[in-house]
Amino acid sequence: MPGHPTLPTTHGPVRGARHAHGARFLGIPYAAPPVGDLRFAPPTAPTPWHRPLDAVAYGPTAQRRRTGEGATIPEPSVPGDGILNLNVFTPAPGTAAGLPVLVWIHGGSYVAGSAASPWYDGAAFSRDGVVLVSLGYRLGVEGFLHLDDAPDNRGVRDWIAALQWVRDNIAAFGGDPAKVTVGGQSAGGGAVQTLMATPAAHGLFRGAIALSASLMEPQGRRAGLAVSELFTRRTGVPATAAALRDLTDERVLALQDATSAPGPDRAELPGLLLAPFADGELVPRPVLGELTEGGLGANVPLLLGFTRQEFNSFGGQELTDLVFRRPNLAIAEARAARGRPTWLYEFRWPSPAPGSGRGLAFHCLDLPFAFDLLDAEGVAAAAGRNPPRRLADALHAALVAFVRDLDPGEAWPRYTRDRRAVRLWEAAPRLMDDPLRPEREAWSS
């Protein structure tokens, strides 16, 4: 059917749907449903199929419950077992176009989020000659809690499995497997940085985009084990796959909530309890240390940054600086000191929309500009009725250029020690040398 292109994959054919700038293929399984004995196992290949699989609706999500009323991003929860699926938006289905590819990992503090969000629609990337892939992965307890009888960092293993699917299949969708950039925001940005520090992911992407990246800190194996102990101490349930395998989603979420609740017994633990940690095997050492001191991911071009007031509406500038600005500036500084290709930004445009974020450049506000989706559901509530088109054009174009060329363009030079050029995303975007000098000097003293 002309409106429903069908393409081959290594597991079976998929039938998508055309849109104004190409075609989309939604809910393609990249691994078997993680249920039963596979619930806490490494991702395994899905059962092959022979008849075309309808890929015209988003697949099941690991997020099992609605996000709160105050959530910035609309993130649907789709029921079903096959949560290890991905979506492909392409301008050139079925052609050997050799286009650059952006693989997008959603945020949500590693316990929530959905690749089915309308804010992650890839139509604008298709329009501009980029194949966009968005993916789902195991969250919370299922993805990141240390279990004595299961592999650690199962969510990280899911990201790697999705990247391997891209390597093996994206050419059929018009993409070039040698031109893959991995990107994400918030926990998704932390996922990108984790993959940079994970040897098993090397060779699966050539560039990295980390927007408002957040990581567990401290992130060593001791921290991961301490979270596991907290889980058992608070719930009375052993932290084992055997004990958890047959529990309902609702029961696992209740255990997760009990573990994450405030209390004096978690005062010395990381703020992000259920997140990637350095298990000493898949993730050899803490990611922040690896990216500031080590050699893994050294030559991968990295575009990173943060909004000016990420979490100010929750806990003030101190929390924003602790979680986002300070660690990401440290990464940029360390890479610049070693001459590694790095570009740094700060998103400063303040939202005029009513609510607690009014007048702030808050967490997630940059996403509809990055995806050039100013008309998407929920954007007006976050960014007002007339968000600046010039800002969306510039930010989106810079990301497209980076995915295509591993360089965002002449208007945004590398972050180097002799200049420290930072792209400031405002209503009229501009470049400024060393605008973060006060913070940099205070944090390095």
Secondary structure, DSSP 8 states (H G I E B T S, - for coil): -TTS-EE--SS--EE-EEETTEEEEEEEESS----GGGTTS---------S-EE-SS----S--S---TT-SS------SS---EEEEEESSTTS---EEEEEEE--STTT---TT-GGG--HHHHHTT-EEEEE----HHHHH---TTS-S-HHHHHHHHHHHHHHHHGGGGTEEEEEEEEEEETHHHHHHHHHHT-GGGTTS-SEEEEES----SS-SHHHHHHHHHHHHHHH---SSHHHHTTS-HHHHHHHHHHHHS--GGGTTS-S--SS----SSSS-S-HHHHHHHS-TTTTS-EEEEEETTTTHHHH-HHHHIIIIIHHHHHHHHHHHHTT--EEEEEE-----SSSTTTTS--TTTTHHHHTT-TTSTTHHHHH-SS--HHHHHHHHHHHHHHHHHSS--TTS----TTT-EEEEESSS-EEEESTTHHHHHHHH-
